Amino acid sequence: MSYLALARKYRPRRFEDVMGQGHVTKALCHALDQDRLHPAILLTGTRGVGKTTLARIIAKGLNCETGVTSQPCGVCGSCKEVDQGRFVDLLEIDAASNTGVDDVRVVIDNAQYAPVRGRYKVYLIDEVHMLSKSAFNALLKTLEEPPPRVKFILATTDPQKLLATILSRCLQFNLKRLPISVIREQINKVLTEEGQAFEPGAVSEIARGADGSMRDALSLTDQAIAFAGGGELKREPVEEMLGTSGRRVLYDLMAALTTRDGTALLAGIQKLETQAPDYAALLNELATVLQRLAMLLALPKAQTEDDDEALLALNGRFKAEDLQLYYQIAVLGRRDLGWAPEPRLGFEMCLLRMLAFHPDQPPDQPVTVGGARPATSAAGMAEPARPAAVAPTASLAPPAPVAARPRIELPAIAAPAPTPQPVADDAPWAVRLEALALKGLTKTLAHNAVWTSRDSDALRLTLDVKHKHLLTEERRQELQEALRIQMAGPIHLVIDVGIGALDTPAALAIAAQDAKQKAAETAIVEDERVKAFQQHFGASIRAGSIKSL
């Protein structure tokens, strides 16, 4: 019998076996138990997180001989045939190779026939975003009103490419990328069942390299077992297989940056060169580590079991401003890597910038080399490095130490937030707005709305439809809070979107400005002296030159 890949051998057969997707499996279980499964389901998510697996489990739950259930028995003929991929009423269609409208018409025509073997006919259309626009349009009506014994399950890694009309006819479930801890737990279980010895560090490397995909994790595990040649899975060979062996050297380089040890940094660069790593991936990893260190420094409770021990050893050894600067250097270096003469040179330049442009580095202080520190004068000031040997004829006086400039710390003065002023209960909306002292887009939102009604603590405004894009929950709450302070009582603000022209404060202000402009133009045109200039000298009024004061 041919070897069965781990990704297929350990594919989940029940909803309980699907890891990390509880928000999806819970809803599907309830729908199956109540026999209320939507006729069209859309499963989205990155590769290898369980879209096709869930579709097959749904097919088993619909066609299990014990009845429609979220707990298929797994031993009846229908369940076994689904697991073996030969159930006649589960039709898996690869939309990447069947993209045309003719392929979809075949599906639509066959959907009219009753199931052959099971209770429901299930169509699984994988990578559905690859269908052409005409194919989508041909599928619309069938998705909206499918035959009574037909279920459609669409799967895609790129839901943004689907038409809105398709999305509106489907019940959408978004499958999450799996965290490293979940993948590591599953790999441990698989290796234990396979009787394969392993180091925990090797499993962590595989889980990190899977990038959120369980299928990729099991495929990498297969590759690592083959790479180990029947022996124990160890971290170093796995890192070599994944091309991530430079990560440990990366931590050594960062440790050298904490002590500003140029010699250790140079040694780390030379060690990296012998491993021929992917320097773009290393810069990404460097930026990721710096971001994680900044997070742990600001929020110590953010530490998780996924954090590498070498990373935790660096926690607290960098200042917050250093991490911000280094992160910016790493990100910009990754952007400019394509312009470097060689990727290695671009990576080394990023490290040199981190070493040289330190926030606390005085302009005349040299970088530490070999762990040595600059000499210190009797006054406690750092002196420039001197040559190791000086010719006897040379007479050099040591430079006088430069007095440090005192740093003046100015207290931060926060501008007081404007407080809404009380107005009369019957004050017009425009007057009330001026007293609210709003700012920014919230002020623009209020000026393009009109007061509709107030019933007890319920207040309604109507927003001009041309400005409906301004309406967000955050701005509504900000306006509600300002009105609550102004009215000195509880207020629940509801903002409706109106149709047609509204006499909003903004519209009235524009109308008043237009009237003022027309009055100014009329005054100039009717002026006797202007008329005299026009009559005697043939003068004319240039359009747009009249401005109201």
Beta strands, then each sheet from edge to edge (+ up, - down):
strand 1: 40-44
strand 2: 90-94
strand 3: 121-126
strand 4: 150-156
strand 5: 171-174
strand 6: 449-455
strand 7: 458-463
strand 8: 492-497
sheet 1: 2+ 3+ 4+ 1+ 5+
sheet 2: 6+ 7- 8-
end
